[in-house]
Structure formats: C-alpha cells, structure tokens
Amino acid sequence: MSADGDVTVREISIDNPNTDTAVTIAQLTDLHLSGTLTSEDRADDVIKFTYENHAWGRDGQYTYRTEQALSVAAKNSDKIIITGDVIDYQSQGSINLVKTVIWEKYSNVTLLMGNHEPLRTLYEEIPDTTPLADRLAVLEGWGTYSCEMIGTHVMAISLDNGALYDEGTTGSKFNLSPLQIEQFENDLNTARENGYTVLLFYHVPLNTGNPNYNKVKPIELELNGEKVTAGDLNSANVAGRNFYNASELVGRNSADEASKQVYDIITSNADVIAATFCGHRHCDFYTEINAYTADGDFKTIPQYTLAATAYTPSVLKITVN
C-alpha cells in the first residue's frame, strides 16, 4: 500500500507467462456520489424526501474524493473499472454528477451496477413503488455483463450482482440472463484456449466456502510509517466480517438457480480466473474462494475487496505482467 497525495493506492501483480507486455487496470468502488437535486427530482416526493433526510454526501459534498481517486487511477493505467455504488441513490442530480465527473473526463471507464444504483429512497417511511425495471432503465451506461480485452492477454469480465441485492436474506444474486451466462462460459473457454488471464469484477463479494474466512478483519498496513486501515471502520468491519457463508453475500446460499449456475461457473474455472475484485463492504479485505480447475483440481481464487472511495479515496492498481 502506498499513497499518492491523499489517495491510498493498494497494488497487486499477477503473472501471465504468455506475454512480455504489462497491462494495468485501476479499480475504484463505492463512490456514493450524491448530486444537488434538479427541478425534476424536486417534483418527485420520494427523491425529495430522501434528499431532505439524508445529509451525508448531499450536494456533491464528497465528490472531491472521487476526483482525487480518478486522477490517480488514470495515471499509467490502461483501464479503469468502478465496481458499483457509483451513486448513493437514484436522482437525476446524481446521474448528472456521474456524467460530469466520470463520463465527460475519462473515456476508458467501465461502471458496474451496485445495490445503491436502483434505489430512489433509503428510508422505509416513504416506500418507492416505482417498478425495478423502470429504475434500471434510467441507468444508461451500467451493464449487467461485459467482457473486454485489455492489451493482448488480459480479459476483464464484469458481472452484475448488485442490482438485485437484498441485505439479510438469501436473495443476493447475479442479475444475468441465460444468454449472458452462456456468453460467460464461452468467454472463459476462449480465455483458456488462448492463454488469457481472466479478471472478474463485481460489486457484492462472493462467499468463499472456506470456514477460515468466517470472521475477516480489514487489512491494516503501514503507510509512511503509520498503521492504516482504509475505508469506513464501522462496528461490523472492526469485529470482522463473514466471507464464508454470509446470507447477504452472493454464491453458495443464493436462492435462485441462475446465481448458483454463475457461482458454479466461477468456481470451476480457477485455471483461467486469476483473481476477482469487488467492493460493498467499504474496507480493504483479502479472501480466497474455494474453487477447482477445469480438470477438477482444487485451487483457490483470490478475492480483493476494496475500500470505499466515499470515505477514503482509494485505488487498487492491478498489474498483469
């Protein structure tokens, strides 16, 4: 871990024996951008109520942290991937902020869906009856599946497991269609045939299936001679988080067949999936997912959970050598 100004930079490297050319991807996560309401927003009782009762980050208060992190991420990186919760709740003001801070300044950015993007309210007092399909339709530029070649030997695959997130239940799942699931399998086979390194990106961490990760503490490293824990040190993070079989994470306990299918695809392709990257839990964590190669040999897949830029401007610099 290092620092670039006020930005915490966590660095990892992955080897690919099939290339001499290095590729660098910068990950950001959990920006929770919250813009000033437009006149359209103020005419909406649900959004107006949320704005008036949710002062944290309001009127772009913490946007400077995203701007700092993006500036650092753009340095010497071939791609920037933001793993969800780009906005705090859905308003036109927040979406406009995404356009001016991200889309208009950086051309090499992929945005993933988090669990906050589809939310128009953060309060039970005023329920939102807007159908989920209508809320998702507003989010232009957020996809549910993408596969991009970065350089000649790195395949970056983005999966949506945040839009249908339901904390505290077994409803956390991948929001992928049957065609996208089929494409995912085809892309992994292509990577195997060509010796590509596959990096997976999603918002909500996966259950590891390893009881050793039942209570994981946030990563604490030395930065300029001082101990640093990047992110939001809430009580749950301090006590240690369950990455083993938590009901609110995605994978082993998901109730729907599609999510089980995607999880099985991931955990049976450990020979090509070099690592996975996510956010959601607002602090830096490291875990390993129990998995197998295509030949059935046991092998773990590293899972890097990144701190929330909304609290501490953070970047994960991923270099594939």
N, C-alpha and C positions, 0 to 999 in steps of 0.2 A: 504494500500500500504506500502511496506517495501523495503529494499534494501539488496542485497547480493553481496557485493563488488560493482562493477559498474552496476550491473543488477537491474532494477526496477522489483519488484515482486508484482503483484496485486493478491489478494486472495479472493476467494468466497467459500461458503459452501452451500451444498444442502442436505436436509434431505430425507432419504428413510426409512420409518417406518418398512420395511420388513427385515432389516438386521442390525446386530450389527458390521459389518466389514466395515471399512472406505476404500475407493478407491480414489486415487489421479491421476488426469490427468494434465499434463502440456501442455499448448498451447503456441506456438510461431507463428509469422506471418510476412510476408513481409520482408524476409531476403535480397532479391535482390542481391544474390551472383553473382559476375562477375569475371570470371577467365581469366587468360592470354590465348590468342589465341593459338591454336595448328596449325601445318602446314596445316591441313585440313581446319581449319577456315580461315586462311590467303589466301587460294586459292578460297575462296568464296567472291565475290565482295560485296555482301550485308552485310555479317557479318563483313568483314574488314572495310567497310565504317562506320558502327555503332560503332565499337571499336575505330576507329580513331577520331570520332566526339563526343564521349560520354565518357568524362573523369571521371565522377562521379563513384566511386566504382571500377574503372578499375584495373585489375591485382590483384584482391583479396584484395583491399585496406581496405575494412570494414569487412572482414571475421572474424576478431578477435571478433567483436560484436556478431556474431552468435556463435562462440566457447564459449564465456563467457555465453551467454544465455543458450546454450545446457548443459553446465556443471552444471549450477544451476537447470535447468529443470530435469536433470537426478537424482538429489538428492531426494530420498524418493518418487519418482513418479512411478506409475505402467505403465504409457503410456505417450508418447509424440506425440502430433498431431500438424503439421505445416500447417496452413490454407492458403497456396498459396503464389504466387510470391516468390517462393524459389530462383529462378534465375531472373536476371534483363532482360536478353534477351537470346534467344537460341543460344548457341555456344557450341562446344564440350569442350572448356576450362571451361565453367561454369558448364556443366554437370559433368565433371571430378572433379570439386571442390565439388559438392554435394556428390559425391561418397566418397571422402577422408575425408570431414568434418563431414558428417552425416552417410551415409550407413555403412562405414567401422568401425565406432566408437560406433554406437548405434543400437541395434537390435530391440528396441521397439518403432520405429518411423513410423508414417503414414504421407505421404505427399499428400496434396491436390493440385489440379490444380488452379492456379490463372490466371489473364489475361496476365501476362508477359511471362509465360512459352512458349506459342506458337509463340511469336514474335521473328523474326530474325532481325528486324530493328525497330528503334524508330524514324525514320526520313522519312518524305514524299518525300524528294529529290531522294531517291533511293527505289522505291517500290519493295516489295518482291512478286514474282509471284509463289512461292512455294505453292502448294495446302495445305489447312489446314490439310487434312488427313495425308499428308506426314510429316508435322511439329509435329502433335500429335503422330505419330508413333515413333518418336525419343525419346519420353519421357517415357522410361521404368520406372515403379515404381510409376507413377502417375495414379491413377484410377479415374473413374467417379462415382463409388458408392462402398461403403464398409460398412459393419456392423460388429462390433467387441464387444464381451463381455469382459468387464474389471472387473475382480472379478466375483462375482456371481449375482450381481443385477444392474450392470450399462451397458447399451447398448450405445455404441458410434457409431453414424452413420455419415459418411462423404459423402457430396454431391458436385458435380462439378457444380458451377455456374460462373466460371471464364474464362474457355477456349473460350467461345463464346461471352465474354463481349464486348460491343460496346458503349463506353462512349458518352453521349449526345444524345442517341437515345433510342427508346423503344425496342432495340434488346437484352438487357441484359436478360439472360435466363439460365435455368438449362440444362445442357448437359447430359440428361439421356435418355436411350432407354425405350421403352414401357415395356420391361421385368424388367428393373431396377426399374421403377415406381411401377410395380406390387410387386416386392420384397420389396420395401419401405413400402407399405401398409401392406404386410404380416408381416414384422418385427415389425411394430408398434402394430399390433394385438397381436403378440406373447408377446410383452412387457406388454401390458395391461393384458393379461391372467396370466402372471407370476409375476406381480407387479414390473417389472423392471423400473429403472429410465433411460429415454432416453435423451441423449445429442446430439444435432445436430451441425455439423461443416461444414462450407463452407467459401468461400473467400469474395464474394461481399455481403454486408449487404442486408437484406430484407426490403422493405417498411413496415412500421408499421401499416399503415391505421389509425393512430391517429394524428390529426392535432396539438396536443400538441408537437409533435416532428418535427415540420416544420423547426425549427432553433435550433439545439442542439449544445451546447458548449462542448469542450473537458473536460474531468474530471480533476479537479485540486484538489490535496490532499496534505496534509502535509507529508513530508518525512524528518526525522531528523530535525524537526522544521522549515523547509522551504517549501514554496509552489512549487509544482512540476506538470508540465503537460508533460507527456511522449509522445514522438513521434515527428513528423515533423509539427511544427506550421506554416504551410503556411497560406496565407491570407484567403483561403476558410474555413479552420478549425477555425481560430480566429473569423471570422464573424459568425460562426455557420453553421452546415450542415443540409440539409434537409433529414430526415429519414422518412418523412411522405409519400410522393408520388413522390420522385425524379425519373426522367425518366431513369437515369443511374443505379439505383438500381434494384433489382430483385423482382418480385412478382406481385403487383397489376397492374402495367402498362405493363407487358411483352406482347409482340405481339403474341407469339406462344402459341398454346393450351397446349403443354406439360408443359411449365413453369407455366401456370395458374393451371394446374392439380396438379403439385407438391406443389405449394403455397397453394392450397385449402386443400391438404392432411395435410400440416403442421398446417394450421390454424383451422383445425377441429379435432385436436388430442392434445389439450392443457392439457388433463388429464394425458397424459403419457410423453409428451415432457416437460422436466423440464426447459430447457434453450437452447439457441443457441449461437454459438461462431464464430466470423469471423474477418476479418481484412480490408485491402484495403484502408481505409481512414486514415491510418498512425498515428492516435492518439487514446487514450483511450476514448470510449464513452459508455454510457449505455442508452438503449431504451427498450421499451416493445411493442411487436407485438400484435395487437388485434386478438383474436382467440376464439375458442369455444371448449368445451369438446365433447366427442362422444355423450353425451346426449343432446347437444345443449345449454349448459350453457356457458355464456360469461366468459372468463378467459384470461388474458394476458400471453404471453410467454416472459421472459427476453431475451434480445439480448445483448451480451457483444462483443463490438468491441475493438480489442487490438491494441496497438501502434506497429509501425514498428520497428523491431529489427535492420534494416539497419541504422536507425537514433539514436535509443536509445535501447540498449539491454534490452528486456522486456520479461517477462514470466507471464502468467496467471495461477495461481495454483488453480485448481478446485478440491475440496474435497467433495465427496458424503459420508455422514455419515450413 
